Amino acid sequence: MTEFITNGHAVDFVLAFLVFEGILLTLLYQRRGMGVAPHRLWPMLAAGAGLLLALRAGLTDAGWPWVLAGLLLALGAHLYDLRGRWQPHLD
């Protein structure tokens, strides 16, 4: 089990599930009109994917530029998602 985690395969499994989840939720939204709209869903999933990629890079000793790339992807997707959700507070 230790090797499964330290060689990055556990993260690969979670990333694959994240993509499967995104596709499934997109299809559900398109066919039944239920759930989160894809333009709201994918930035949220991309932020999580960026964190997972940074984790994988760290676990596999890929080097700090790859860890940074994953973190920057997560930050960019998070800020894009936040911008889409930002609403003025009405008292």
N, C-alpha and C positions, 0 to 999 in steps of 0.2 A: 504494500500500500504506500509505503514511503516513496518508492521509486515512481509510482503512478502520479504522485503529486509533484515531486521534485523535477521530473523530466517534462512537466508541462501538459501531460495528457489529461489530467483532471480539468485544467483550464480549457483545453481543446473541447472536451465533452460539454462543459458549460457554455462555451461559445456556440457550439453546434446547436445546443438546445435553445439558446437565445435567438439564433437565426430561424429555427423551426417555429418558435413561438411567434416571432414577428410575422412570418409568412402566414401562419394559421390565423392570427388575429387580424391581419390585413384581409384575408379571404372572408373571414366572418363578417367584417365590417362591410365589405363590398357586396356580399350575397344577402346579408340579413339586416344591414344597417345597425348592427349592435357593436358596442365596444368603443374603443378609442380610434379616432380618425387616423389614417396612416401618416398624415403630415404632422401629427402630434406624437404618434407612437415611435416612429423611427429615430427621431433625435434623442428621445429618452433611451432607447435601446443602444444607440451609438455611443452615448456617454458611458453606459455600463460596459460595452464592448471595449472601449478605450481603456477603462480601468482593468479589465481582464487581460488585455494585451500587455499592459504595463506589468501586471503581476506575472504573466508568463515570461516576459523578458527578464524580470528579476529572478524568477525561479531557475531559469535555464542559463544564467550568466551571459545573456546576449549583449550586455554592455549598456552603459548609462544612456547613450543616444536613443536606443530602442525603448527604454523605460520612459524617457522624456517624451518620445513621440506618442506613446500610448496615453500618457498623462495630458499632453496637449490636445490630442484627439478628444479625450473625455471632456476637457475644459471647453473646447470649441463647441462640441455638441451640447453640453450643459448650458452654455450661454445662449446658444441658438434656441434651445428649448425654453429657457427662462424668458427670453425676449418675446416668444410667442405667447407665453402665459401672463406676461406683465399686464396688469390692469390697474387703473387709478382707484384708490380707495375712496368710496363715496360714503360720506357720513349722513 
